[in-house]
Amino acid sequence: MEILVLATLLMAGFYLLKAREQSQRIALLGQHLGQHQIEKLMENLTSGYLRALGEEDPERRTQIWSLLPTAEAELCTQFQRFATGFAAVDPALTRVSTLPIAVPGATRLFPAATFDLRKALAIHGHGIAQVAANAAGRSQKDKAFMLTAELFLMQHTCHWYCRSRAVASARLLARHKTSWAQVLAAVSPETRAAYRALTGC
């Protein structure tokens, strides 16, 4: 009976510490994201891609495509500002655990099993900007597909920082019907290589 009570107390303490740590991370990231309209721009851009790809009238489709570069440029600008601002955060607060589940204090207990969110955001910012610039000359469809993947991977990283890799992957699948592996395979080769080198994934 005493063992059961002790186990219950330990479990309650574990979840309390985890919830507190996650709340702090959500607040920190939200403080920086709240200064920008990145999420709204993401939604507008991805819905614009879907409208363009689903439009049967060539003239209307061309018109929709012509409006999207402005949104892409604004998103790139705002994300760069966000990443630059977040780069000034205390490094002790920006570590992300690579353990599959959230463990309170994991970034301090297992520093080798972490990566720096600031560096991840720099990778995402570069990848988003490069794909949007389209120096590779991809078709509008291929560019839209790859840029969407870049955005989804960035969103996954933010959720990973706030919660855990498992939760981030589950949210990605639930919200966008796409797995983490599929998104990683769809981003640019440069982003994929840099991301894997940083995260060890």
N, C-alpha and C positions, 0 to 999 in steps of 0.2 A: 504493500500500500504506500509506504514511504517513497519507494522508488518511483511509483507512478506519479505521485505528487511532485517529486523532484523533476521528473521528466517533463511534466506539464509546465512547471515554472521555467525550466530551461527553454522550452519551446516558445513560451510566451515572451520571454526575454529576447530570444532570437528574432522573433517577428517584430517586436517593438523597436529593436535596434535597426533592423532592416528598413522598417517603415520610416524611421526618423532620418536615416541616411539618404533614402530615396527622395524624401520630401525636400531635403536640403539641396540635392542635385537638381531636382525639378525646378526649385525656386531660383537657383543660380542660372540655369540655362534659360529659364523663362524671363529672367531679368534682362538678359542680353537679347533674346529673340523678340521680346516685347517692344524693343526700339525700332523694329523693322516690320515689314509686311510680307515676309518670306513665305509663310504658309499660304496666305491668300494668293500670292503670285503663282505659287506652285499649282494650286487648284485651278486658277484661271488658265494657266498655260497647258496643263495636261488635258483639261476639258476642251481647250481650243484645238489641241492636236486631234482629239477624238472627233470633234466636229468636222475638221478638215478631212480626216481620213474617211469619215462616213458620208461626206457630201458627194452626191452623184452628179450634180451640175458642175461642169468644169469651171465655168466663170465664177460661180459662187465659191468653189473650192479654192481657186486662185486668190480670191479676195480675202478669204480667211487666212490662208498662208501668209499673205502680205502683211497682216496685222500682228502676227506672232513675234517677229524679230524685236519689236519694241518691248514686248513683255519679257522676252529672253534677256535683253540688255539690262532692263530694270532689275530683274531677278539677280543677274550676275553682279551688278553694282551693289545691291543691298546685301547679298550674301558675303561679298568681299568685306564690306564694312562690319558685318557681324563677326566674321572670322578674325578680322584685325582687332576688334574690340575684345573678343574672348581670349585672344593671345596674351592679353595683359593679366589674366586671372592667375592667381597663385598656383604654381605647378602641383602643389600638394592636393589641390581640389579638382584637378583635371584628369587624374588617372582613371582608366577604365579597366575593370577586371575582365580577363579573358576566360575566367571560369564559366562553365555553361549555365550556372544558376547564381543568383545573388547571395552573397555571403557577407554579413556585416563586417566592415573593417578589412575586407579582402585586399584592397589596394595597399594597405599598410602591412598586412601579414604576409602577402605573397607578391612583393613588388616586381618580381621577374615575370609574373603572369599578368602584366598590365601593359597598356599603351596610353599615349597622351592624346586626349581629345583635341587639343589645340593643333597637333600635327595632322590628325585625321581631318579636321575641318579645312586645313590648308590644302590637303589632297583633294577633298571634295570641291573646294572653291576653284582650284586649278582645273579639275576635270570638267566641271560645269561650264566654265568659261571657254575651255578649248573646244568642247563639243558644240557649244553655241556659236562660236566663231566659224566653225565648219571649214577650217583650212584644208581638211582632207577631202572636201568636195563630195560629201555624202548626199544622197537624194534627200528630199524633204522628209519622206517617210522614214528612212534609216536614221536621219538626224533626230527626228522626233522620238523614235523608239529608244535611241541611245541616251538622249538627254533625259528622258523620263526615267530610265534605269539609273542614271547618275543621281537624280533627285531622290528616287526611292532608296538608294543605298545611303545617301546622306541622312535621310529621315531615319533609317534603320540604326545608323550610328548614334544619333541623338537619343533614340529610345533605349539603345544598348547602354549608353552612359547613365541614363536616368533609372533604368530598371535592371535588365540583364540581357544577355544575348538571346536566351530562350524566349523571353517575353517580346523582345524586339522582332524576332523572327515570326512569332505567332501573330503579332499585330500586323506585320507586313502581309502575311498570308490572308488574314481576315479582312483587311482593308482593301488590298489591291489584288487579291487572288493570285499572288505571285510569291514564290519562295525566295529565300535569301540567296540560294545557289543560282537560281535563274537570273536574279538581278545582277549578281556579281559577274555572271557570264555575259551579260548584255552591256555592261559599261565599256568604256574605251579600254584598250589594252594597257595604256599608260596608267589609268586610274586603278585598274585591277592589279597591276604589278606593284604599284606603290602601296595600295591598301593591304595586300597580302604581306608585303615586307614589314609594314608597321604593326599589323594585328597578329601576324603569325598564322593567319587562317588560310 
